[in-house]
Amino acid sequence: MTSLPFKWLRTVFVVGMLSCGSTSSNAQETYTPTPENLAARDWFQNAKFGIFIHWGIYSQLAGGGNPGGEEWIMETEQIPIDKYERLAELFNPTKFDAEEWVKGFKSAGAKYITITTKHHDGFAMYDSKASDYNIVKASPFGRDIMKELKAACDKHDMKLFFYYSQLDWHHPDYYPRGRTGQVYTGRPEAGDWDKYIDYQNAQLKELLTNYGDIGGFWFDGWWDQENGSFRDRWRLEETYKLIHDLQPQALVINNHHVTPYAGEDVQPFEQDLPGENHSGFNTTYISDEMPIEMAQTMNGSWGFSLTDDGFKSTKELIQTLVGAAGRNSNYLMNTGPMPDGRIQEENLQTYKEMGEWMKIFGESIYGTRGGPVGPRPWGVTTIKDENLYVHVMDWQDSLLTVPVKDASVTSATLLRNGEKIDFDVTSNGIAINIPEGELDSWDAVIKLTMKQNFQ
């Protein structure tokens, strides 16, 4: 991810944040998604909720006591390659159990998983033939994480997406250097950029051909070259065509924080709801031509942190998921597994609590689209078929008017128990009487059934 400790954010991300309207000469000028791809986009939007996994040899250092820089620790602590490579020799996550992982994620109500196959440190978490710097050949663990996880996903009807970092602090041909991975790595100040892109695409081809059908790719690191002369040398058209040719249904997602390029299928947002930019590096442009997705940490860290106990409450995570759905967005919630392969107990408890909520209220999330009323201080709306779901998360009064005019409402009920509630269609919208006590919940969901079908 692009997230860095605060002291790094100022120097790394201030430049170029107004480039959201950019275009790239190396992206496809025209792109027509195939029927398989369009069907996958529809599935993706219906799924709504996924789990993000940041896991690699960096997890052994657990952030070094500095929350926020876990998967970035090679960069933040300026660790040379020859020293950092020792982490691979020590990485032996014997408590990793793909089956338990997937069952835990599914218990939360998640429908898909996105996992780091290679982060910025260049270490592949799968059996790569393009490089021996991978978990099978370079670690005592010697097992292919992706193969085991894919088998568990297939068994439990979960789609698997692969995160892949375009940026690489390890490969000698990632040259010229961008914002990061400078002299401290120990690489020669020379290299062949096109050889690096060939290497990248060779690894992507491995992931496309050795693990069956996948959900798609979640790219990161484009921004490393954003302000340099190689900004448009990524050969995106070639890379995206490779993906779509080999797996037409695979969705291309690129976390570059600018307007989507042709060939991309989902627009992502990092640590912010779509349209917001509290983090300082998201574009406020929101595509209306493709699905969108928000990725967020459960605490303040992407990778495993020894000291970051600032876990968000289940209420906050649920309200963010709901807020994303009301903005027509998916929600990708991150976890950083421990170096021994286990998921943190705090996360497992949160999954259980989220799953219990989703069993009751999932109807108002899965398969929905953003409602006719945009986000309001009190909450959001979602729609599905003839139903309008009103999500009330911050409101004190018993009467709430939802500004939907000329509505033909046939019934209004509390989603949690089907209890009918009073409503009135006025010139200002639909006035709903919320029963006493309902506003104390994380999200008081009112189901309004209409005569017309919204979709």
N, C-alpha and C positions, 0 to 999 in steps of 0.2 A: 504494500500500500504506500501511498504518498505520505502518510502520517509520520511526523518526526517529533521529537521533543520540542517544546515551545521555543527553546533557544535556537533551534535549527530552522524552524518555520520561517522566521523573519528573513533570514538570508537566502533561503532556497526558493521560496514561493512568491515573494512580493512581485518580482518581475514577470510581466507577461500575463497578468490575470485578466486583462481586458481583451484577450485574443479570442473570445468565444465565437466570433463570427468568421474565424479563419477557414480557409480551404487549403487543400493539399494537392500538389501536382502528382503525388505518388498514390493517391487513392483513386478508386474507380470513379470515372466521371459519371457513369450511369450504372445502375444496379437494379435489377428486377428480381426480387426474391422468388424462388421457386414455390410451387404449391406445397412441397414438403416443409419449406422454411416458414411459409405463412401459417401452416398448421402448427408448427412448433412455437411460433410466436403466440398463437392463440392459447396453446397449452400453457405456456409460460405465464401469460397474464392470468389465466385461471388458477394456476398453482399458488400464486401470491406470496408464499413464504418459503425461504430457503435458509440453509445453514452455511456459513462461510468458515473455512478452516485454514488458519495460518500455522503451519507446522514445518519445521526443518531442523537442521543441525544447530541453528541459533537458539533453539528452545533450551539447550543445555546451559546457556549463560543466563537465561531468564531475565534479560534486561540489565544484568549487572547492578541491580539495585536502583536503576533509574527508570521509572515507569514511562512508557511511551516509545521506547526505542528498541524493543525486543528484536524484531526481525531486521532492524536497521543497525544492529550493534557493530557489525563489521565496519560500517561507515562512521557511526558516532564515536566509536572508540579507536578508529583509525588502525584496525588490525590488518597487518600485511597478509597476503595470500598464503605464504608458506607457514605462518602461524595459525591462520584460520582453518586451514585444511586439517589440522590435528583434530578439530571437532568431529570430522567425519570418522576418524579412526576410533573415536570414543562413543559414537552414536549407536546405541543398542536398545531400542524401545521394546523390550521383551513383553511388556504388558499391553501392547497394542492388540486390540481385538476388533476387527472391522465390523463383525456382527453386532457387538455391543455398542459400538459407535452409532451405527445406522439405526438400531432399535431405540437408542436414546434420542436421536434427532427426530425420528418418526413420532416418538411419544410427545414431542412438543407440538406436533401438527405440521412439521415441515414437509415439503414435497420434493425438494431437491437439495443437492449438496454442491458447493464449489470449494475445491481444495487446491492448495499451492503445489503444483508439480515442479516449479522452479521459481524461487524468489530472486531478489536482486543479487544475492550472494553467489548465484550460478550453480548451486548444488541441486541435482535432479533427484526428486523423491520417487523415482521409478527406474526401471531397468533400461537405461538409454544405451543404444549402440553408438550414438554420435559422440559420446563422451564417457570416459570411465569415472568421471567425478559424479557418481550417483550412489544411491543407497544400497544397491545390490553389490556393486564392485568395490566401493570405497569404505564401506562400514562393516563392522562385525555382524550387524543384523542380517544382511544378505538377503532380504526378502523384498518383493515388489509391493509396496504399499498400495499403489494404484490398482494393481490386479486384484488384490484381496478386497479392496473397498468397492471396486466395480462389481465383483461377484456378490457382495452383500447388498449392494444397491439393487441389482437385478432381482435378487431373492425377495426383497421387501418393497419392490415397486417404487424405487426412488431414482430420479435422474441424477447423473453425475456430470458436473461441469469442471473443466480444468482451468485453474488460474495459471498464467504463464507470464513471467516478467520479460519484457523486451530488453530492459536494462540488464546489464551483466557486469558485476564487479570482478569477475574471475577470468573471463575469457580474454585472451591476449588481443584478439582482433576487434574487440569492442573499442574502436578508435576512429575518430577523436573522442576523448572522454567528454562527458557532458557536465552536468552540474555536480555529479558525484563520482566516487570511485577514482580519485585522483592519484597523485604520486605515491601515497602511502601504500597502495596495493602491491607495489614492487614490479608492476608490469613495465615492459619497455614502452617508451613514448613513441610508439609506432604500431601500425596494424593495418589490416585490410578490411574495411567496413563491409564490403560485399561478401567476403568470406564469412564474416560473423552472421550476416543475414541468411546466408546459405545454411550455416550451422543451426540457426534458430528454426528455419523452415524444415530442416531435417528432423529436428526434435519434435516439431509439431506433427510431421508426417508419422512419426513413430506413435504418437499419442492418438492419431486419427486411425491408425491401421492395426494396432495391437490390443485395443481394449473394447472392441465392439462399438455399438452406437453410443455416442455421448450427447450430452445436452448442448455443449458448445465450449467456447473459450472466453475467459475473462482476462484480458490483457492489462498490463500495468507497466509503467516505465517510459512510455513515449515522451512524457514531459521532461525527461532528463536531457533531451536534445532540443527542447522547444525554442530556446533562444540562440541556438547556434546555426552554423551553415548546413548541418546535416538534419535539420528539422524535417525536410521533405525527402530524405533518403532511406526511409524505412521500407520501401517497396511494399506498401500496404496492399496495393492491388494484387500483387502476386501472392501474398500471404493469405488474403481473404479468399481469393479464387481457389487456392489450394484447399482450404477448409471446405468451401461450398461445393467444390468438385468431388471431393472424397466423401463428404457427409453433408448432403444438401440441407438436411434438417438442423445441422449444428448452428447455433446462434453465436454471432460474433459480438462481443462486448468489449469496449476499450475504455479504460479509466483515464482518459487523457484530459478531461475537464474542459474540453472545447466542444463546439458544435459537431455532432456526429458526421463522420465521413461516409461516402458511398461505400457499401459493402458491409456496414455495421448494422446489427439487427436489434440491439437494445442499448438505450442510453443510461449509463450508471451515474449515481451521485454518491459521494463518500462523506459519511458522518453528518449529512444534512438531508432533511426532507426536500424533495424537488421544489425548486424555486427559492430556496433559502441558501444563504452562504455564510453561515456563522463560522465555518472552518477557514474561510478565506481563499479557497482554491476551486470552488465549484462554479460552473457557469450558471447564470440564472435563466438561460435559454432552456426551454423544455420542448422536446420534439413531440409533435402530434401525429407523427407518421410511424412510430415504432413504440414497443413497450419501453417502460422505464423501470429502474430499480434503485433502491437506496440500500447502501451497505453501512452497517453500524457495529461498533464494538459493544460487548456486554459490560466491560469496564472502560478503561481508557487505553487499552493495549490490544493490538492485533495478535501478536505472538504471546506465548506464556510469559507472565511476569511474576517474579517471586514476591514483589512488594506491592503490586497494584491490587488493593482490596476494594477499590471504589466501584463495586458492581452496581449496576443500575437495578432498581427494584423491578420485580415482575410487572407491577402496575405501569411503570415508565416504559418498559419494553413493549407491553401490549398496546399502550396508547400510541407509541411510535408506529407499530405495525398498522394500527387502525388509521393513524394519520397518513401513512403511506398509501393505504388502500383508497382512502378518500381523495387522494391526489392521483389516482389511477396508476399507482406504482406498486411494484413488488417490494418486499422487505427481506434483506439478506443479513442475518444476524450472525456475528462472528464469535468463534471460540478459538482459544489457543491451547491445544493439548499440551500436557506436561511432557518432559523429555523421555519418560518411561513409557509413553503411549496412552496414558489414561486421560480421560476428560476430568476437569476439576469438579469436585463435588458440588460447589456452589452453582456451577452451570447445570449439572444434572438436576438439581432441585428446581432450578428455574424452568428447565424444559418440562418437568412434570407439571408445574403450576400453569405454564402457558398452555400445555395440552389439555388440561382440565377446562380452561377458559374456552379454548377452541372447540371442544366437544359441544359446548352450549351455544356459542356465538359464531362458529365457523361459517354457518350459512350466510352471514353478513360480510364475509371476507372472501372465501373461495368462490371463484367464478364470477366475481363482481367486477364492475368498472366504477370509476369515480362518478359520483352522483351529480345531479343538475345544480346543486348548491356548492360553491367552492368552499374551501376551509374558512371556518368562522371561529371566533374566540371560544365558542362553546363546543366545537367539534367539527365533524365532517359528515358527509353522506356517501353511501354507496348504492349501486343499483344492480339488479339482476332480474331478468324477465319483467314481470309486472310489479315487482317489489322495490320500494324505496326504503333503505335502512338509514335511520337517523341515529348517529352515534353522538351521544351527549356526554362529554367528558369533563366539562368545566362550566357548570351552570347552577345558580342558586334558587331560582324561582320555579314554581310549579308549572307555570305557563310558558311555553316556548313556541314562537311562530317561525316556521320554516318557510323561507320566501320562494315557494313554488306556486306559481299562479295558474289559474284555470285547470286545477287538478281535479280529477274524478276519483276520489278516495272511496274505496268500498269498506275498508276496515283498518283499524289501528290496534296493534297488540304489542305487549312486551315480549321481546324475542325469548327471554330466558324462561318464561313459563306459559306463554300464549294468552296471558290475561288481556282482555279487551280494555282499552282505555278510551276516554272521551276525546273527541277532536272536532274541529269546526273549520270549514273552508271559508276563508275571508278574502277580502280584496287584497290583503297583504300577504296571503299565503295560507299555509295549513297550521292552525293553532292547536297545539297538543297539550293536554293536561297530563303532566307526569306525576304518577302516584307518589305519595310521601315515602321517603326512604330510598327510592330508586337512585337518586342523585348521589348517594353515598358510595355507589359502586364505581369501579374503574371506568366503566363505559355503559351507560344506560342505553341500550339499543332498542329503538322503537321501529317496528316493522309496519310500514304503510303499504297496503295493497291497493293498486290502481286498476282502473278498467283498461288502460293502455299498457302495452308492453314497451319498456324503455329500450330494449335491445332488438 
